[in-house]
Amino acid sequence: WAGGEMTLVQVLRDWLVGPFHTYVFNVRLSAAGMIKVAAMMGLSFPSAAWFIAPFGVRPLFEKSPKWLAALVVTLFGAHFLFAVRYPVHDQYTFFIPAYVMMAYPLSAGVDRLLTAARLPRWLRWTLVLTLFVAPVVYAVLPPVVARLPRDLSPLPTWKVPYRDNVRWFIQPWHTGSREAERFAREALALLPDDGIVLIDMTQGGPLLYAQAVFGLKPGVQINDRRLEGAPQPIDEVHVARWVAQGRLFTSAPGSRSVSPADQWVLEKYAVEPLGVLSRVVPMGE
């Protein structure tokens, strides 16, 4: 800013939200985006929950302090509106706070249905029992989602080694899953002891975990983190040196590559596939 390369607004924006400012301040809602939002919400609650929750708003205000009910409704609205217009690849995770807030009117709505005298007993219990069909939906849904057109699918297009995106995102149970460990062990085995990896944290997380828990290659720098020794800055001088020494790596082709802040590296250099990773090499090799 002092040098005139950035305005004060740009400096404050980057300081507050970093490279994701385009998404954070997004105010556009496309038809395809709203279909994806509906799909994500439906997958999170494949039941009558979305119809029962509104019936619980009034009892929520009647049976709890007014300020608490107002706070719950306000927090739900704020988190929901933020997530709806935040079109990042892990958008579905930003609905979680809204889902937590929705649990309050949902429980009040269930109580109201079960005690309502006007509704037939069978209808009351049918609506409530639909809350328990989610495991069945998750079990049969993967082949259906796999056949959806690309523009309607709520799944990301990028891949992670050994991960089936359809089952990973549609089925919430992953007990015993070892795909991330397999990737981490194979990736770290490819790296020299003083290697550097610029990689999206979907894959960087397992590498850091394997270093800390299994003690694998603690001298390897993953983005700007290193367990053994001080991390080196990711700038043009260091990157050029690492490329010349064959020490710089990134993700395999088809995967998410690097964080937005390090995207310039892949614009300046080429990559050479190497198992579950790629080696960064000079352009033209």
N, C-alpha and C positions, 0 to 999 in steps of 0.2 A: 504494500500500500504506500509506504513512504517513497518507494522508487517510482511510483506512478504506474506499475504494471497491473494493479487491481484497485477497484474502487473500494471505499469504506464499506459499502453495502455487500460487495462480494466477499470481503474479508470476514464480516460478521456472519454472513450466510454460511461460508465454509467452516467457520469456527463452531457454529451452532449445529449444523446438520451434515457437514462434510460433503462427499461427492454425490450424495443421494438427494441433493436439493431439488432436482427436477421432479422426483417422485413425491417428496415431502410437500411441495407446494402445488402439486397437480390439482386442477379443478375440473378436468374434463372427464366425462363419463360416456364411454362408447357402448353400443349395444352388445358387442362381443364381450366387453369387460363386465357388464352387468349380468350376462348369462353365466360367466365364470364365477362371479360373486354368488349368484343363486346356487350354482352347483356346489361350491365350497360350503355354503351354509347348509345345503341339503345333506351333504355328506357328513357334516358334523352332527346333525340331528335328523337322521332319516326316520322320522316319526311324526306324531301329532304335536310335538313340543312347540312348534312355531304357532300353532292354533290355540294351545292351552295357555301359553304364557300371557297373552293379552287379557285373559279372564282373571289373571292374578294381580293385575295392576291396582284395581280398586281395593281388593282385600289387603293388599300390601300397605296401602295408605290408611286403611281402617284399623289394622291390627299391629302396626308398628309406629314409632314416632314419625311424625310428618317429615321432619328434616332428614331422617334416614331413608325414607321412601323416595323423597325428592332427590337425594344424593345418588341412590341406586339408579333411578331413571335417567338422571343427568349423565352419570358416568357411562351408562349403556349407550346413550345417544352419541356422546363425544367419541368414544372408542369405535363405535360402529361406523360413524361418518368418516373418521380418519382411515379405517381399514378399507372401506368401500372405494375410496379414491386414491389408494396407495398401491399402484400396479407393479409391485416388485415380484420376483419369482417365488418368494416365500410369503406372499400376501396372506395366505390362509392363517399363518401364525398370529397376525395382528388382530384377528377376530377373537382371540382367546379371552382378553379382558372383557369384551362385550358378552361372550358366552357365560363368563363367571357372573356378571351382573344379571344376566337373564335367568340364572338359577333361582333368584329370589322370587320374582313374579311367577316363574314356572311352578315352584313348589306351592305358592299360594293358590295358583290356578288349579293344580291337582287337588288340593284340599277343598276348593270350592266345588269342583266337579263331583267329588265323592260324597259331598254333603248336600248337593243340590236336589231338591225334591221334584223339580219340574222335569228333569231328564230321566228317561228310562234307565233302569239299573244296568241293563246290558250295554247301553251306549256309553255310560260313564266308565265302566270297566274296560270296554273296548278301547276308548281313547287313552286311558291310563296304561293299558298293557302294550300299546304301540311303542311306548318308551323303551321297551325291552327287546325290540326286534332288530336293533342296530347290528349286533353280531351276525345275524343272518344276512342282512343287506351287504355287509362288508365281505362276507364269505363268497357271495355269488356275483358281486359287481365287477371284479377285475376284467373278465373277458368282455363285458359290455363297454367299459371305459376304453379298453384297448382298441375298440372298433370305431370310436367316435372320430369325426373329422377333426383335423388338427386345430382349426379355429374355434372349435367348441370344447375341446379337451381342457380340463383344468390343470393338466399335468405339464411340467416343464419339458422343453425339447432337449435340453442338454443331458448328458449322461454322466454317471459316476461308475468307475470300474466295479464290476461284480454286483451292482445294484439293479434290481428290476423296478423301474420307476412306478409301474402300475401298482404292483403289490406294495411297494414301499409307502406310497402316498395314500392308497385306498384302504389298505388293511392296517389298523393301528397296532396289531400285536406283532412284536419282533423279538419275543423271548428266544434266546439261543442263537440269534443272528450273529454271524461272524464275518460278514462281508467287509465291514470297515476295518476289522483287525487284519484280515487277509490283505487288503489294499495297503494298509500302513506298513506291514512287514515287508511286502514285496517292494514298495516304493523306497523305503529306507535302505533296503539291501542293494538297490541300484545306485545309491548316492555315495560319493566319497565322504570321508569323515568330516571334511571341511566344506561340504557342499552347501548351496543356497537354493531354496525352493520358493518361487513366487507362485502362489496358488490360491484359489478361492477357498474360504475357510470351511466350506462343506467337506472338502478333502483335507484341508490343513488341520482341522480339529483332531481327526484320528492320528495324524502324524505327531502332533504335540502330545497326545495321550500316550502313544506308544513310546515316545521319548521319556516321559515322566514316570510311567507305570512300569514299562518293560525294560527301561534303560537302554533303548536302542538309539545309537548314533546321537548322543546328546550334543555333539559339536556341530550338527547340521543346523543352519539358520533357516527357519520357516517364516517367510515374509519378514517382519521386523522383530522376530522373537528368537532367542537362542538360550537354551538352558545352561550351556557350558561356555562361559566367556561372554563378553559384551557383543550385542548385535551390531553389525556394520550398517551404515546408512545406505538406503537404496537410491543412489543417484547415478548420473551418467558416467562419472569417473569409475565408481566401483563396479557398475554393471558391465562396462566395457572390459574391465580387468577380469571379471568373473567369466565372461563369455570367452575371452582369449585363453583362459586357463581351463575351459571346459567344466566349470564348477556350477554353472547356473542352469536350473531346471524349472519346468512348469508342468502343468497337467497334460494328459494325453489328448490327442485330437478328438473333438466331439464333446469334451467335458468343459465345464466352466473353467476359464483359464486363471485369471488373476483378479485381484480387487480393482475397482475402478481407478484408484489412485496409481496403480502400477501398469495400467493398460498401455502406456507409452512404450514400455519395453517391447511388447509384442508388435507394436507398430514400427519399431526401428529394427528389430531382429527377426530371424526366422526360427522355426522349431524343427527338431529332428525326432520322430517318434522313438521311444525307448521303453518298451514294456508298458507299464501302467503310468509312465510319465513321458515327458519330452525334454530333450536337451535344447537349450537356447543356443543358437549358432548365428554367425554373421549372415546377413542377408545375401542370398545368392548361392549359398553352399547346399 
